[in-house]
Amino acid sequence: MARYEIADVETASLGEAPAGADAFYQLGMMYSIGRSVPVDLVAAHKWFNIAALRGSGDATRLRREVADQMSESEIAAAQRAARAWLTKH
């Protein structure tokens, strides 16, 4: 499995090839289980949301599972973060 550097995906410019759903799915996994980063369900939801938009069915399922552990305000923050990221990229 390929490793993805968080900075590479988070700061990808429009001039680069767009990252596939798997890259965003892996970021969601990293944040949801705390692999190499602290657990952050808002960030996990954000990345699963972006992966789901790019066609990952697994990300859709895991986004729901993560959301079950979050407050409404945390879900809203994750959705805003995903929209902001998508607007910039």
Summary of the structure (lengths in Angstrom):
residues: 89
radius of gyration: 12.0
end to end distance: 24.5
largest distance: 36.4
contacts: 253
relative contact order: 0.16
helix: 66%
strand: 0%
